[in-house]
Amino acid sequence: MVKCHFDKVLILKKKTNNKNEKTKKQEICSHYAQQGWLYFNGSFYYISSITKSWQDSRDDCLQRGAVLAIISNTEEQEFIRLQQKVMWIGLTDRETEGVWKWVDETPMTASFWYSGEPNNFNGRNEDCVVINHNYDYENNWNDAACENLNFWLCEKDM
């Protein structure tokens, strides 16, 4: 069984609400864990077992009430890298070439591009991003053609 470890600050509230809140969070965690979701730092993550295009992957996440993963810090990047798959994440420049945005329309602030990326390799239109566990420890993002078939990673806030 997967256990969720919650930030003590979030659950240390009034004593009367503490048990109910903690119980509710554990029930939510158990529900998602039974469906194959992983918990990390306040979010649940679903890793696909099949491959799809970036758009089809995004649609799958939306159907699950989630989004393609939005990576906001080094800890989250490392957690995702350790999943050992090449996976779509929720970053794209499809709207405006060279302007990378997350699926929630926020601009990219932290980035973990592999050396030489993004690059539209061989003149291809590479507007979607995969995280590649085979690359460098921390910097392993690669821009790829959105039509490519890859695994994907959904993220859902708790």
N, C-alpha and C positions, 0 to 999 in steps of 0.2 A: 504494500500500500504506500502511496506517495503521501508525504506529510507536507502541509503548508506551514511555514514559519512566518509569522506576522510580526511586523515592527511593533515593539512593545509600546511605543508612543501611541499607536493607533488604537490599541486595545486597553490601555490604562486610562479609563474614564471613570465615571461614577461607579461605585461598587455595585449598585443595583442594576446597571446596564452592562457591566463587564461580562458577566456570565452569558447573558443573552447574545451579546455581540460576538463573543468568542465562539459560542456554539453555532451561531448562524454562519460565521465565516468558515468554520470547520465543515459544516454541511455543504456549503458552496464548493469548497475545495474537494471534498469527497465526490460530489456530483461530477465535477469536471475531470478529476483524476480517473474515475471509472470510464469516462469517455475517451481517455488517452491524452488528455491535456496535461502539460507540465506547468508547475507554478514556479515563478521566479520574481522576487522583488515587487510584489503588488500586481502582477499580471499573469494570465494564463496563456500558454502557447500550445498551438496545435501544429504538428509536423505531418505533412501529407505522406502517404505511402505510395502514391502514384504521381505521375508527372503531367503537367498541363502548361499551357501558355501563361504569360503574366496576367493577362486580362481574365482568363478562365480561373486562374488561381485567386485573383482578387474577388471575383464573383463568388467563389466557394467560401472565402472568408466572410463575405457579407452575409451569405446564407446562414453562417454559423453565428451571426451577431458579433463578428470580429472584423479586423482589418489585417491586410498584409503587415507584417511586423514593422514597427517604427523604432529604430535604434537610436537611443538618445545619450548613451554613455558607454564608457569602456567596460563596465561590469556586464551590461546587457550584451554588448558585442561579444565578449568572451563566452558568456553562457550560450549564445547562439552558435558560435564557432565550434563549441564542444559537441554539438549535435551530429557532427560528422556527415553532413550532406551538403550538396550544392543546392541552395534554395533561393527562390524568389523572396525578396523583401519589398516593402511598400515604398520604394523610391523610384522616381521616374523623371525624365525631362521631355516627355512626349508633348507637353503643351508648348514649351519654348526650349529649343535646343540650347543646352548648356546651363539652364536654370533648373537645378534639381530640387524637387519638392516631394514631400511625403504624401501618402494617399489621403491624409486629413488636411491637405493644402498648406501645411506648415513648411517653411523653407528648411533645407538641410543646414544644420548648425555644426554638429559633430560629424566627422567623416572618417571612414576607414578604408580608403581606396588602396588597392594593390598598386605597386609601383607602375607607372605608365598609364594608369586608368584614371578617369574614363577616357576612351580613345576612339570610339567608332571604328574599330579594327577593320582594315582593308576597305575603308569607305562605307562599311555597312552602317545602317541606321540602328545604333544600339541605344535604345532609350529606356531600358528597364534594368534593374540591378539584381544580381545574385550575390549571395555570400558564398565563398568557396573555401571550405575547410582545408583544402590542400595547399592554400597559399600561406604566406607569412602569418606568424602568430596573431597579430592584431589587425594588420591592414590586409583585408582579403575581399574587398568589394570589387566586382567586375561589372562593367556595363555590357549588356548582351541584347541581342535582338529579342523583342518582346514575344515573337512567335515561337521562339525556342521552347522546348518542353523541359521543365525542371520540376523538382519537388518545390514545395512552398511552405511558408511559415505564417500562420495566423497569430494575432495577438489580441487578447481581450482583457481590458482592465477589470480588476476585481471590483 
